[in-house]
């Protein structure tokens, strides 16, 4: 085989190998992203039911969705909120809140807010906080996140939506103040948005 033919042969072989490799990687990425998206949706759906203390679809209707782009909730692009109903009546607005100042980075939560502005419930759906310390914001780790249920602006006042170490109304974690402080303050900001603008989504719900 001449040198030219050998070069061409090797080039074709390498090209085919590269094409197959790229195809395998693309297929793997597609299947992986689909699985991740499906898992994220399962986590989100479970969190919605937990926030409203519902157990089945018969208890609550979560079909009505609205797109929000709200900087007060930490978003620069449209995110999906849910208007939850019982017996046809809107009982809560569940909004995604991105809290940017966690210890390990942004903390993603779902916040349920009742028509009177009180917290229906909260669930953390994504974070990178320190295992064994900051991850106590997860319900499976502790019941700390339940301390917000039933609270609203005024109970306590906005200035006290932080941890007790800062003069706030909420407990912190031993050895991890930044995480609970960020969550409490982020939820307080979200309630201010609801009081100013968000409540109309429930009032106007068909």
DRENMIGU-948939 format. One line per field, with one value per residue (C-alpha): x, y, z; residue number from 0; residue in three letters. Coordinates in pm, whole numbers. Example, Ala and Ser with C-alpha at 12.3 -4.5 7.8 and 13.67 -1.06 7.14 Angstrom:
<nodes>
xx = 1230,1367
yy = -450,-106
zz = 780,714
num = 0,1
residuo = ALA,SER
</nodes>
This chain:
<nodes>
xx = 0,142,204,-82,-327,-220,-278,-620,-711,-610,-791,-1112,-1082,-1027,-1317,-1553,-1433,-1487,-1835,-1938,-1795,-1977,-2300,-2268,-2193,-2489,-2727,-2596,-2636,-2991,-3098,-2921,-3079,-3421,-3375,-3253,-3549,-3791,-3634,-3647,-4015,-4087,-3912,-4102,-4438,-4377,-4278,-4600,-4810,-4600,-4631,-5010,-5014,-5207,-5170,-5346,-5466,-5816,-5712,-5572,-5572,-5229,-5310,-5318,-4973,-4858,-4527,-4349,-4039,-3985,-3650,-3777,-3800,-3445,-3535,-3419,-3623,-3972,-4037,-4351,-4575,-4876,-5220,-5341,-5713,-5934,-6292,-6243,-6125,-5774,-5608,-5242,-4991,-4678,-4381,-4022,-3779,-3407,-3210,-2869,-2670,-2651,-2317,-2256,-2439,-2801,-3077,-3390,-3713,-4084,-4287,-4661,-4847,-5210,-5447,-5399,-5020,-4934,-4689,-4869,-4541,-4187,-3969,-3607,-3568,-3200,-2893,-2520,-2499,-2255,-2369,-2434,-2465,-2645,-2849,-3075,-3288,-3411,-3728,-3583,-3298,-3490,-3821,-3659,-3825,-4165,-4101,-4218,-4556,-4839,-4612,-4671,-4534,-4609,-4577,-4289,-4216,-3993,-3686,-3713,-3718,-3369,-3202,-3202,-2828,-2922,-3215,-3458,-3741,-3601,-3353,-3022,-2815,-2520,-2211,-2411,-2561,-2529,-2766,-3070,-3017,-3026,-3343,-3529,-3439,-3520,-3864,-3927,-3845,-4080,-4364,-4308,-4346,-4666,-4811,-4727,-4810,-4844,-5179,-5351,-5267,-5499,-5762,-5773,-5761,-6060
yy = 0,336,608,818,530,448,807,812,475,589,920,747,506,785,980,684,622,988,989,676,815,1145,958,739,1041,1231,938,886,1256,1254,950,1079,1425,1266,1051,1349,1559,1277,1238,1614,1616,1327,1514,1831,1654,1483,1818,1979,1719,1746,2124,2096,1787,1604,1234,1174,1352,1328,1558,1839,1968,2085,2115,2494,2632,2991,3125,3380,3590,3751,3887,3889,3509,3492,3431,3603,3378,3234,2965,2767,2828,2620,2729,2453,2387,2192,2132,2386,2662,2811,2735,2813,2949,2737,2928,2825,3039,3054,3163,3273,3307,2954,2839,2603,2803,2868,2685,2596,2569,2540,2775,2736,3054,3063,3342,3526,3534,3260,2985,2666,2477,2472,2206,2228,2063,2134,2257,2205,2265,2076,1720,1675,2050,2263,1976,1991,2217,1894,1748,1399,1520,1731,1906,2252,2352,2297,2593,2823,2658,2891,3197,3521,3875,4028,3686,3758,4102,4098,4209,3887,3655,3538,3322,3392,3468,3775,3871,3670,3432,3108,2857,2802,2485,2412,2494,2613,2962,3073,2813,2866,3242,3239,3028,3237,3564,3428,3315,3653,3828,3593,3676,4048,3984,3789,4065,4328,4142,3765,3751,3870,3534,3365,3639,3623,3244,3119
zz = 0,-100,155,15,26,381,490,323,476,823,783,678,969,1217,1067,1103,1458,1548,1391,1583,1905,1865,1789,2098,2317,2173,2228,2582,2660,2522,2724,3036,3012,2963,3273,3475,3361,3448,3792,3854,3758,3999,4279,4195,4182,4516,4668,4545,4724,5041,5048,5047,5272,5000,4932,4600,4288,4434,4719,4509,4153,4030,3662,3630,3553,3494,3364,3584,3529,3867,3987,4346,4320,4184,3818,3501,3277,3281,3541,3603,3904,4001,4115,4346,4388,4621,4513,4235,4469,4444,4778,4712,4466,4451,4315,4242,4439,4359,4664,4535,4858,4996,5136,4843,4579,4480,4666,4470,4666,4599,4817,4863,4958,5066,4952,5284,5234,5479,5392,5296,5294,5159,5002,4889,4548,4469,4655,4704,5077,5299,5379,5749,5809,5552,5413,5718,5499,5338,5491,5484,5705,5958,6017,6017,5690,5855,6086,5803,5760,5863,5890,5701,5688,6025,6189,6211,6059,5752,5950,6153,5851,5936,6200,6572,6563,6355,6575,6364,6446,6303,6439,6266,6250,6472,6267,5966,5990,5628,5483,5711,5701,5321,5311,5570,5400,5056,5168,5328,4999,4815,5055,4995,4622,4684,4901,4639,4316,4341,4517,4199,4036,4285,4273,3893,3870,3668
num = 0,1,2,3,4,5,6,7,8,9,10,11,12,13,14,15,16,17,18,19,20,21,22,23,24,25,26,27,28,29,30,31,32,33,34,35,36,37,38,39,40,41,42,43,44,45,46,47,48,49,50,51,52,53,54,55,56,57,58,59,60,61,62,63,64,65,66,67,68,69,70,71,72,73,74,75,76,77,78,79,80,81,82,83,84,85,86,87,88,89,90,91,92,93,94,95,96,97,98,99,100,101,102,103,104,105,106,107,108,109,110,111,112,113,114,115,116,117,118,119,120,121,122,123,124,125,126,127,128,129,130,131,132,133,134,135,136,137,138,139,140,141,142,143,144,145,146,147,148,149,150,151,152,153,154,155,156,157,158,159,160,161,162,163,164,165,166,167,168,169,170,171,172,173,174,175,176,177,178,179,180,181,182,183,184,185,186,187,188,189,190,191,192,193,194,195,196,197,198,199,200,201,202,203,204,205
residuo = UNK,UNK,UNK,UNK,UNK,UNK,UNK,UNK,UNK,UNK,UNK,UNK,UNK,UNK,UNK,UNK,UNK,UNK,UNK,UNK,UNK,UNK,UNK,UNK,UNK,UNK,UNK,UNK,UNK,UNK,UNK,UNK,UNK,UNK,UNK,UNK,UNK,UNK,UNK,UNK,UNK,UNK,UNK,UNK,UNK,UNK,UNK,UNK,UNK,UNK,UNK,UNK,UNK,UNK,UNK,UNK,UNK,UNK,UNK,UNK,UNK,UNK,UNK,UNK,UNK,UNK,UNK,UNK,UNK,UNK,UNK,UNK,UNK,UNK,UNK,UNK,UNK,UNK,UNK,UNK,UNK,UNK,UNK,UNK,UNK,UNK,UNK,UNK,UNK,UNK,UNK,UNK,UNK,UNK,UNK,UNK,UNK,UNK,UNK,UNK,UNK,UNK,UNK,UNK,UNK,UNK,UNK,UNK,UNK,UNK,UNK,UNK,UNK,UNK,UNK,UNK,UNK,UNK,UNK,UNK,UNK,UNK,UNK,UNK,UNK,UNK,UNK,UNK,UNK,UNK,UNK,UNK,UNK,UNK,UNK,UNK,UNK,UNK,UNK,UNK,UNK,UNK,UNK,UNK,UNK,UNK,UNK,UNK,UNK,UNK,UNK,UNK,UNK,UNK,UNK,UNK,UNK,UNK,UNK,UNK,UNK,UNK,UNK,UNK,UNK,UNK,UNK,UNK,UNK,UNK,UNK,UNK,UNK,UNK,UNK,UNK,UNK,UNK,UNK,UNK,UNK,UNK,UNK,UNK,UNK,UNK,UNK,UNK,UNK,UNK,UNK,UNK,UNK,UNK,UNK,UNK,UNK,UNK,UNK,UNK,UNK,UNK,UNK,UNK,UNK,UNK
</nodes>
